[in-house]
Amino acid sequence: MESFDVLVVGAGPSGSTAAYRLASQGASVLLADKARFPRDKPCGGGLTMRAVRQLPFSVEPVVEDRTTSVRLGLDFRARFERATEQPLVLMTQRSRLDAFLVEQAAGAGADFRDGVRVDDLALLEGGVEARVSGDKVAAKWLVCADGVNGTTTRSIGLDDGRTYGVALEANVPYGVVSEEEYRGRLFLELANVPGGYGWVFPKGDHINVGVGGWEREGPRMRDHLSRFCREYGIPESSLENVRGYRLPLLHARARLSKGRAALLGDAAGLVDPLS
């Protein structure tokens, strides 16, 4: 049986960053993810500068745009725009960002294994045991960071206290829409979806457009996206990679730790209802 100080399940931003911090301080870390990297994930891919300041390293190699202007709208009626000299949000693509974060964790000494399943989790008095692609491993601590649809929270009895939002997003290449209009600008349309908003995020060769709101809006989310495109003059026929996803929101009563296990990121429901 292999032994580690920490088993981190899930190599998204929270899992990879935790693995990096732990490994760089001398802990032996196993970072495991069921997907093969690089892998994509539905997400707008915007990093607020507050989030960027929390990172222990620069993400400059995967930044595709820097928004210095934000245009806010209210249900397609009133709009205003503000600009600043300093970036407000750094724009990335999750396939590139997540692979980059994993590389930093592995470079700090974490044992990264992708394309593996973590099963048979058992919390013990002195740590945790599990099977990673059939091989038995033990760790003193467990970090559950396997996302909104992960199984670790349920395995250890910490899947209570969640409510959900939903979002639907797509990409539109420059050329179909004006790069000059969208480059360096963040668009947010508030109150056009019950409990949510719509957005346009500029990327390297395309824009990311999407809408999000309460979970009950799921059956109407395509209609919300269609209206958003019409109001912004985006040809709906040009939408590529249309996909939806759930957004976990934390209840005040929810627990984020149990014994020697802790939850991080979407597995913990740590989505900010606004941003």
Residue pairs with C-beta under 8 A, 6 or more apart in sequence:
1 129
1 136
1 137
1 138
2 30
2 135
2 136
2 137
2 138
3 28
3 137
3 138
3 139
4 28
4 29
4 30
4 111
4 137
4 138
4 139
4 140
5 22
5 27
5 28
5 29
5 139
5 140
5 141
6 19
6 22
6 27
6 28
6 29
6 30
6 139
6 140
6 141
6 142
6 143
7 29
7 30
7 32
7 118
7 128
7 130
7 137
7 139
7 141
7 142
7 143
8 15
8 18
8 19
8 22
8 29
8 30
8 31
8 32
8 110
8 143
8 145
9 15
9 32
9 33
9 118
9 142
9 143
9 144
9 145
9 146
9 150
9 152
10 32
10 33
10 144
10 145
10 146
10 147
10 150
10 152
10 264
10 265
10 267
11 19
11 31
11 32
11 33
11 37
11 98
11 101
11 102
11 105
11 112
11 114
11 145
12 41
12 98
12 145
12 147
12 265
12 266
13 97
13 98
13 101
13 265
14 145
14 264
14 265
14 266
14 267
14 270
15 31
15 33
15 143
15 145
15 146
15 264
15 265
16 31
16 98
16 101
16 102
16 104
16 105
17 55
17 56
17 101
17 105
18 143
18 145
18 264
19 29
19 31
19 105
19 108
19 110
19 112
19 143
20 56
20 57
20 101
20 104
20 105
20 108
20 110
21 56
22 29
22 110
23 29
23 105
23 108
23 109
23 110
24 56
24 108
24 109
28 109
28 111
29 105
29 109
29 110
29 111
30 110
30 111
30 113
30 132
30 137
30 139
31 102
31 105
31 106
31 110
31 111
31 112
31 113
32 112
32 113
32 114
32 116
32 118
32 132
33 112
33 113
33 114
33 115
33 116
33 146
34 114
34 115
34 116
34 117
34 118
34 146
35 114
35 115
36 114
36 115
37 98
37 99
37 102
37 114
38 95
38 96
38 98
38 99
39 95
39 98
39 99
40 93
40 94
40 95
41 94
41 95
41 98
42 94
42 167
42 169
42 243
42 244
42 245
43 94
43 169
43 245
44 169
44 199
44 201
44 208
44 210
45 91
45 92
45 93
45 94
45 97
45 201
45 203
45 208
46 67
46 89
46 90
46 91
46 92
46 186
46 201
47 59
47 89
47 90
47 91
47 92
47 97
48 88
48 89
48 275
49 86
49 87
49 88
49 89
49 90
52 59
52 90
57 104
59 90
59 92
59 97
59 100
59 101
61 100
62 92
62 93
62 96
62 97
62 100
63 90
63 91
63 92
64 91
64 92
64 93
64 202
64 203
64 204
65 90
65 91
65 183
65 184
65 202
65 203
65 204
66 87
66 89
66 90
66 91
66 184
67 87
67 88
67 89
67 90
67 91
67 184
67 185
67 186
67 201
67 202
68 83
68 84
68 85
68 86
68 87
68 88
68 184
69 81
69 82
69 83
69 84
69 88
69 184
69 185
69 186
70 81
70 82
70 83
70 88
70 185
70 186
70 187
70 188
71 79
71 80
71 81
71 185
71 186
71 187
71 188
72 79
72 80
72 81
72 82
72 188
72 189
72 190
73 79
73 187
73 188
73 189
73 190
73 192
74 189
74 190
74 191
75 189
75 190
75 191
75 192
76 189
76 192
76 231
81 185
88 186
89 186
89 201
91 201
91 202
91 203
93 203
93 204
102 112
102 114
105 112
106 112
113 132
113 133
116 132
116 133
117 132
117 133
118 130
118 131
118 132
118 146
118 152
119 130
119 131
120 129
120 130
120 131
121 128
121 129
121 130
121 142
121 152
121 155
121 156
122 128
122 129
122 130
123 142
123 156
123 258
123 259
123 260
123 261
124 260
125 259
126 140
126 260
127 138
127 139
127 140
127 141
127 142
127 260
128 138
128 139
128 140
128 141
128 142
128 260
128 261
129 136
129 137
129 138
129 139
130 136
130 137
130 139
130 142
131 137
140 260
141 260
141 261
141 262
142 152
142 156
142 260
142 261
142 262
143 261
143 262
143 264
144 150
144 152
144 153
144 156
144 158
144 261
144 262
144 263
144 264
144 267
144 268
145 263
145 264
145 265
145 267
146 152
146 267
147 265
147 266
147 267
148 164
148 245
148 246
148 247
148 248
148 266
148 267
149 246
150 266
150 267
152 267
153 159
153 263
153 267
156 258
156 259
156 261
157 258
158 254
158 255
158 256
158 257
158 258
158 261
158 263
160 253
160 254
160 255
161 250
161 251
161 252
161 253
161 254
161 255
161 269
162 248
162 249
162 250
162 251
162 254
162 269
163 215
163 248
163 249
163 251
164 215
164 246
164 247
164 248
164 249
165 195
165 196
165 212
165 213
165 214
165 215
165 246
165 247
165 249
165 271
165 273
166 212
166 213
166 214
166 215
166 217
166 218
166 221
166 244
166 245
166 246
166 247
167 196
167 210
167 211
167 212
167 213
167 221
167 244
167 245
167 247
168 210
168 211
168 212
168 221
168 222
168 224
168 225
168 242
168 243
168 244
169 208
169 209
169 210
169 211
169 242
169 243
169 244
169 245
170 208
170 209
170 210
170 225
170 239
170 240
170 241
170 242
170 243
171 203
171 206
171 207
171 208
171 209
171 239
171 240
171 241
172 206
172 207
172 209
172 234
172 235
172 238
172 239
172 240
173 205
173 206
173 238
173 240
174 182
174 205
174 206
174 207
176 234
176 235
176 238
177 207
177 234
177 238
182 200
182 202
182 207
183 202
184 202
185 200
185 202
186 199
186 200
186 201
186 202
187 199
187 200
187 232
188 197
188 198
188 199
189 197
189 198
189 199
189 228
189 231
189 232
190 197
191 197
192 198
192 211
192 224
192 227
192 228
193 211
193 212
193 213
193 217
193 221
193 224
194 213
194 214
194 216
194 217
195 213
195 214
195 217
196 211
196 212
196 213
196 214
196 217
197 211
197 212
197 213
198 209
198 210
198 211
198 212
198 224
198 225
198 228
199 208
199 209
199 210
199 211
200 207
200 208
200 209
200 232
201 207
201 208
201 209
202 208
206 240
209 225
209 228
209 229
209 232
209 234
209 239
210 225
211 221
211 224
211 225
211 228
212 247
213 221
213 224
215 246
217 224
218 244
221 244
225 236
225 239
225 242
226 236
228 234
229 235
229 236
229 239
230 236
247 266
247 271
248 266
248 267
248 268
248 269
248 270
248 271
249 269
249 271
249 273
250 268
250 269
250 270
250 271
251 269
254 269
256 262
256 263
256 268
257 263
263 269
264 270
